[in-house]
Amino acid sequence: MSSRIVNVVLAGVGGQGVIKASDILADAAFRAGRDVKKAEIHGMSQRGGSVTTDVRFGDEVLSPMITPGEADFLVVLDPSEIAVTRSLLRAGGLLVPPDAIEEARLPNKKSLNVALLGILARALDLPEEAWRAAIHAALPERLHALNEAAFRLGRETALPRPNP
């Protein structure tokens, strides 16, 4: 296990499942034996306003907050949030934008958050079973198959190019 801390920012607008996605990521990292810290900023989330979450994991994480310009990964669920949050990503970091997944290929458009986690999973050293267990723990049983399909779609999607 690497001692390096992995910094992931998830961003979107209220109602898109940003917090649910960060819960799944944090749980998958925890199930893989990593120390995990998470912070949330809700803004006007109930009215479609900005929502961001920071998830940090590694051998030992002391703070939940990610310093601007230090995120290794930026997962964005709404195109309007890319310009707002891009400065959080470090040079060489990976932006996972909402258009990385074709909406028509999603089993349900509400599963975009889990599909984007599937893309992120390609770049993270977390076991598939940890992801699957985290998805099951976070969602009702009736949504398991649909979200597993969305996650697989993301896993089969090529990684975007790193941030210059």
N, C-alpha and C positions, 0 to 999 in steps of 0.2 A: 504494500500500500504506500502510495506516495505521500510525503509530508506536505506537498504543495497544497495551498488552499485554492479551491475552485470557486470563482465568483460568477454568479448568474443573476442577471436582472431580467424580470419578466414585466412587460408593459402592455397596456391596452386601455380600454374604457370599461366603465361599470357594466356588468352583465355578461361579459365575454368569458368569464372563467379564469381570469388572471390569478386570483387567489387560489382557486381550486388547483390550477396547474402548478403553482408554487408549493402547495401542500403535497401533491403527488411527487414532485421532484425531491422535496425535503425528506419525505418518507422513504423514497427509493434509496437515497443516499444513506439514511439512517439504517435501513435494513441491510445495506451493504457494509455496515460497520464503521461508517464515517461519523465524525462529530459534525453536527449541523446547527446552524443558526439561521433565523429567518426574520425579516422585518417587512412591514407593509405600510404603504402610503395610500390612503383611500381617496383623497380629494373629494370631489362631488360624485363619487362612484354611483350613487343611487340614481343620478340623473344623467348617466352616460359620460361622466367626467373621467379624467385620468386616474388610472390605478397602476402603481408599480410595486413590485416586491423584490427584495434582495434575498437570495439564498446563497449561503456560503457553506462549503463543506471541505473536510480534510481530516488529518489526524487530530488537530486541536485548533478550534476556531474560537477566538476570544471576543469578537464583535460581530453583530449581525449586519452592520451597515457596510456598504461598498462605497469606497471613495470614488467620486466622479473621475472617469478616465481609467478605471482599474477593473472594469467588468471583463471577464474572459468571454462571456457569452451574453448576448442581448436578444431575447425572444420577444417579438412584438406581434400582438394579435390584431392591431388596428393600424392601417397605413398612416393615420393622422398622428400617431405617436412616434413614428420613426425619427422625424426631425427633432422632436422634443427630447428624445432620450439618447440619440446617437452619441452625444458627448460623454455618456457614461461608459462607453466601450473603449477599451485600450487599443492602441495600435496593434494590429495583428489579431485582435479579438474577432469573434464570429457573430455577425448579425443574422438571425433567423427571422426573416420578414414574413408577414401573413401570406404574401403571394408565392411563397416557396411551395405551397400546396394548392393545387387547383381545386377551387371550391366544388366543382362538379364531381370530383373524385371522392369527396368526403361522404361517409355513410350518413352523416347528418351535419348540417352546417354548424351546429352547436358543438361539434367535436373538434373544431379547429385547434383548440388549446391542446388537446391530447395528441393530435397529429403533429403539431409543432414540437411537442415533447419527444415524439418519435424521431424527428430530425436531430434534435439536441442529443438524444441518447446515442446516436452514431458517434458523437465526439466525446462522450463521457465513459469513463471506466466503471460502469455500474452494471451488475449482472441483469440479464433479461428477466429473471424470476423476481428480482427486487422491484423492477418496474411494474410487472404484472400484479404482484401483491399490493403495491401501493395504489394502483388503479382500482383494484377490487376494494381496498379498504376505504377509498375516498368516494366511491360512487355506489348507488343502489344496484342490486343484482340485475335488475331489468336493463341496466345500461352497460353491463360488463362486455358483452359480445360486440356491441356497437363501438365502444371505446377501444377495445382491443384491436378491432379492424382499423380504426383511425390511427392508432399507435403504429401498427404494422405498415400502413401507408406511409407514415412519416419515416419509419426505419428504412423503407425502400426508396426514399427520395434522396437525391444527391445532396451533399452538404453545400451550402452557399460558400462563396469565396471569402477569405478573411478580410477584415477591415484594413484598408491601407494605413 
